[in-house]
């Protein structure tokens, strides 16, 4: 049974049971069936065939999530439109992508979006919060224009967005075979293990691989979903209190926030393990969290381009090797091979030496894929990350790795998080600068932080300027938005 059939089967097994909870309101499984039928009526009436690509403004609200599942159940090819942008940005995507139909939450059908869809000739479909009327035509957008419209290869199920850490998110097409393999793999990594799964909490953005690969396994096994539009610690803690999940995955920024806000140990007592992904986890932060809460943090490494996780810690190998391999992101997943090469000649480097990471991922097909990550692999096969190769700062001939500098700044007792970027300099070419997120009540200043960095780093690694922030700019995946950090120094 393929994923489309499996999803449709799940909708009818317990049609009146709660499927999605959002802001205290439950949406039953039969909503998905209603949406799927109505979407096909709309598409057939407009003569939208199965080669035409549908656009979904991927917001973490019930309407878009229901539409997402309905498109999968109907085996329609679609792409994600980034929701965490200004209405003008959403309108620009609608106008430029030339889609046969666009589905969006009712709040995203602004005058700008409507005008853009009309100009592109796209059908407009509103996915709102009414369980009995989950999708409907937007007034004035019921007729398909002349086109031409974007068309998809028959093997592609969807186009996902990368997280957009260093710039605008890019679209990555996923084949049906790759998608099914990735969903099965992530279910093995993050599955609850319960005969009747507890409600899972999802705040990971629907637009990229994290949100998709968390949602689909839950839907396939009939696991209720508590949907959070944007992570806020009090909202998440309330959901944990009410639903008592035993597994979740958090980015390192949330791990830091939990410690900084002194969340009581009992508030997290339902978790047997917590996965960590999306960014590097400082080993000292990991140790502090595990000492405070007694919950193992199982780090995973992946990307949209790989359609999920390619290396991770399992509970079993963490029990055996965790304390001995602090800083590692674990071992390669089944069906994945990893190697580290010299970026100049492509030759493999010695075990433990730093180079550029390459991966062969069978779900994507044969062949090695080069990443932009600096990495090393030890004698036991454990993978360590050392920052981005494309983010290295060449300061007058000296290479500065931003993560090395950021890691040093995070050791300051007043620093919650840090990010380092390079800016142009007339004399040295590029120089490192830093933004730091301060702990509540901190009175740290720039001079003190630079002096602290001098004690930890080589002279050429010390940032020439430090901006003090109460909140670090982050994207929808809770990763630091490096483009926004760099913009802070434009002046």
N, C-alpha and C positions, 0 to 999 in steps of 0.2 A: 504493500500500500504506500503510495507516494504521500508527500506532505499535504497536498491539497485535499486528498480524500480523507487523511487522518484528521485534519482540522475540521472539515465538514462533519465528520463522524462525532467529534467531541461536542459540537454545538447542540446535537440532538440527544445526547445521552442523559443529561440533566438540564433540560431547557429552562427551567424556572429557578435553578440554583444561581447564587451570586457568582458572577465572573469577574467584574471589575468594581472596586470601591474607589470613589473619587470624592474627596472633601465630604466624607460621611454618607455618601449616597451609593447604593449598589445598583449595578446594571447586570441583568441576568444573561445567561448564555444564548437565549433565543434572539437577543438583539442582533447577534452576528448573522443569524440566518435571515432575518428581515433585511438587514443591510445588503447582504450578498444578493438576494433576489431583486431588490429594488435597483441596485447598481446595474445588474445585467439588463433590466428593463430599460433603464436610461441609455445604456450603451447601445443596445439593439435599436432603440427608437432613433438614435442619432447616427446609426450606421458606423459605429466605432468598432472596427474589427480587432482581432487579437494580435495583429502586428503593430497596432498603434500604442504608443506609450502613454500611460496615465501618470499624472503628477500628484504627489501627496505632500501637502505642507505638514511636516512631521512634528506636530506638537504633542506633548505628553498630556493629552486630554482624552476623555472617553471616545468622542466622535472620531478623531483621527486613528485611534488604536483599533476601534471597531472596523473602520474602513480598511485599515492595514490588513487585519485578519481576513476580511471579506475578499479583498483583492487576491490574497494568497489562496483562499479557499476556491476562488473562481479561476485560479491559474492565469491571472492577468499580469502582464509585465508592467512594472511601474518604477518610477524614480522618486527619490526624496528631495523635497525643497526645504532648505534650512529655515526653521521657524524663528531662531534666535537672532533676528536681524530686524531692521526698521521696516515698516510697511512698504517704503519705497524700494527696499532691497527685494522683498518678496515679489512685488509687482514687476521689478526688472527681470527676475528669474522667470516668472510666468510669461512675460513678453518675449524673452529671448529663447526659451526652450522649445517653443512651438509644439505644445502638447495638445492631443485631441481632447483631453478632459483634465481638469484640475479639481482635486478634492481638498477642502480645507475646513478647519473649525470655523464656525459662524463668525467668531471674533476676527478672523483673518480675512474675511471678505470685506475689506475696506473699499472706499471709493477708488483708491489707486489700484487695488487688485482687480476689481471689477472692470475698470477701464483697460487694464493690461490684458485680461482674458478676452475682452471684446475685440481688442486690436489683434490679438493672436488668433482669433477664431476658435478659442477653446470653449468647450462646455464647462460650466461652473457648477460644482456640487458642494453643498454645505453639509458638513458632518457635525451635528450639534449634540445637545445633551438630552434629547427626548428619546427614551427607550423604545417607544412605539413608532417613532418617525425619525430613525437615526440618520437618514440621508435624504436630501431634497435638492431640487434644481434651484439655483440662484436666479432671482428675477432678472430677466433680460439676457440670460446666458444659456438658453435652451437649444440653440441652433448651432450646429457645427459649421465653421467657416470653410473657406475654399482650400486652406492649407498652402503648401505641403506641410505635413505634420511629422514629428519625430517618430521613427519606427525602431523597433527592437529586434535583435536577432532572436529566433524562436527558442534558443537555448538559455536566454537570460531571464531570470525571474525578477530581479530588481537591481537598481543602481543605488548603492549606499553612499553616504557622505563620510569623508574622513573628518577627524575631530577639529581641524582648522587651528592647530596650536601655533603654527608659524605663519599662517596666512589664510586666504580664503579656502574653505573646504572644497575638496575635489570629489568627483563622483567616480565610484568604482563599480563596474558591472559584475554581478555574481551569477554564475550559471546555476541551473537547477541542481545539478550533481554536486557542485561545490557547496551550495547552500544546505542541502540535506546532510552532507557529511559534517559541516560545521555545527549544525544544530545538534546532531547526535553527539558530537564531541563535547560541546559545552554542557549538554545535559549530564554527561558523565562527570564533568568537573564540578558543576554547581548544583546538581540534583540534590533535593532535600533528604532523600533516603527514607522518607516516611511512606507507609502504605497508603495513607490518605494525606496528601501534602497539606501543610499549613499554608496560610495566605503568604505569598511572597510580596516583598516591597520593591517597587521599581521606580527609581528616579532617573535612571540612566536614559539619555535622550534617544527617542525613537529613531532619529535620523541616522544614527551610526551603528556600528556593529555591536556595541555593548547593549544598547537597548533592544535591538532585534534579537540577539542570541539569548538574552534573558527572557524576553517575552514568549518566544515561540515554544521553547520546551515547557514553560508553564501552561500555555494553551493546549499543547498536545497531551499533557497528562492531567488536564482538568484542574490545575492548581489555581485557586482564586488569586487575584492580583490587586494589591493596594497600589494605586497609581499616584505618584507625586509629580506635579508639573515641574517644579524646580526645587532642588535640595535646600531645605532650611532645617537646621538641627532640631528645634523644638517640634516641628511637624514630623520629622523622621522618628524622633524618640517617642512621640505619641503613637505613631503607627506600630513601632516595636512593642510598646506597652500593651496595645490592644490585640496584636496578632501573634506575638511571641514566636517569630521565625527562628529556625535553628541555623540557617545559612544565609549569608548575604555577601555582597562584594562592595568595597568602598575604595575611593581614591585616597592617596596619602594625605591630601589636604583635609579630608574629613577625620582621619585618624588624629591628625594634629589638633583639630578643633575639639574633638571629644576630650583629649587630654587637657587642652587649654581651658575648656569650660568646666573641667572637673566633674564630668558626668558620673553619677554614682555607679559603683560596680554592679549593683543589683539591676540597674536599668538595662544592662546588656547580658543578663544572666541566661537568657534563652539561647544564645549563640554557642554552638559547639566549636565552630571555626568561622573566620571571616576571610574572604578572599580580598586581595588588594591588587589593583591594576590601574591603568591609565597614566601612571607616571612612576618615577623611581621612588622607592621607599628607603629613607635613611635608616641604616641599621640601628643607630642609637634610638631613633623614634620607635622602631619596631620593638626593641628591648624594653623601653619605657612602657609601651602599651601592654605588652604581654605580662610584664611584672605587675602592672596595676590591675589588669582585668582577668588574667589567667586564660586568655583566649588566644590560640595560635593564629597568627596572620600568615595566610598562604598566598604568596605572591605569584602573579601570573604575568606573562608578557605576550602581547599580540598586537594586531593592527587590523584596520579595515581591509588593507591590501591583502592580508593573509586570511581574511574572512574568519577572524577569531584568534584564539590563543594558540601559540606554537611552543611555549615552554611554561612550566608551572611547578609548584610544590603540591604534592598530594599529602593527605594526612599521614600516610604510612611512611613516606620517605622523610617527612618533616620530623616525625618522632625519632627516626634513626639518625638523621644528619643535620637537622635544623640549627642547633647551637654551633655546630662546627663550620657552617657555610653561611654565616651572616653576610648579607649583601647580595646573595645570589637570588636570581629569579627562578631557580629550579632547573629541572631537566627537560629535554625536548619531549613533546607530546608524541604518542604513537602516530606513525605516518609522517613524522617530521625529522629531518636531519639538519644539523647546524654545523657551521664552520666559521672560522675567523681568518680573514685574509689581509695581506698587505694591499692597501688601496692603490698603490702605484703599479704593481705587477700582477696582482691577483693571486699570488702564491700564499698557501696556508702558512700562518705563523705558528710558532712553538706554543705548546700548552702553557697557559697562564699569561702569554703575551697579548698586548692590546692591538687590535686591528678593527677592520670593518666586518660586521656580521653579515653572513649570507645564510639563507635557508632554502631547503628543498622541501616543499609541502605537497604531499601526494594529492590532496584534495584539489589542488590547483593544477596538477599535471607535473610531468617531469621537468627538470631544469632548476638551476640555482638562481635565487632572487637576491640581489644585493640590497641591503637596507641602508639607511643613513645613520645607523647606530654604531658607536664604538663599543667593542665588547671584548671579553676574554672568556675562555673555557678552560676549567681546571682539569687535572688528571682524572677526576671522577665524572667528568662530563657536565658539571654544573656551570650554568651560564651566568656571567656577571656583565652588567651594563655600565658604561663609563661616559655617557653623554652622547650627543649627536655629532657625527662627523661633519655634517654641513653647518654646524653651529660654532665650530672652532673659530676663535678670534685671533687673527695674525697681527700681533702688536709689535710693529717694527721688526718683524722676523722671528719673534717669540710666539709660540702657539699657546693660547690660553683656552682651556676647556671650561665653558660656562658652569657646568655642574660641579666642577672642583671648587670654584669660587663660591657658588651658592651653598654648597655643603658646608664650607667653612663658616659662612655668615650665619647659617642655621644653628651653629653651636653657641652663638651668643644667647644668654638667658632671656633677653628681651625680644628675640626674633622668632616669630611664628613660622614664617616662610620667606624664601628669597628667590629671586630670578636675576639672571645676568645676561646681558645682550651686548653686542658691539655697536659702536657708533663711529662715524667717520671722523678722522682727525688729520689735519693738514700735514703734521710732522711725521706721525707714526703709521698713518694709513687707517687703522682701526684701533679703538681703545675700549676696554671693558667698563661697563657701568652697571649698577645694581639697583634693583627696587626691593625693599624689604617690607614685609607685613609685620607690624609690631604687635606684641601682646597687649591686651587691655591694661591700661594704667601705666604703660611704659613711658619713661622720660628719656629714652635713648636719643642721641643726636648723630648727625652725619659724621662729625669728626671722631666721635668715640667708636663708631662702627668701622670706619676706615682704619683706625689705630688697632682695633681688634683683628681686622683682616690681615694687617701687617705681621701680627704675631703668628698667624696660621699659614700664611702663603709666601711664596717667593715674590720678590719685589715687582716683577713684571705682571704677576697675576692679580695684584691689588686693584680693585676698581677705583677709577679716578673720581667717581661721583656716586653718591648713594641717595636715592629718594626714599623718604619714609612714608609708608602708606598704612592706613587703618584697615584697608581691605585690598587684597591683590586682585587685579582684573583676571577673570576666569571665563572660559567658554562654557557651553552647555554641558560638557563632559567633566567639568570641575578641574580641567587642566589650566595651568597658567597661560594666559593669552600673551605670547611673547611679542606679537605685533603691537598689541596695546601697550605693553611695557616699553617697547622701543619708542612709541609715539610720545610717551611721557618726557623723553629727552630731546624731542624735536626742536624745542625752543633753544 
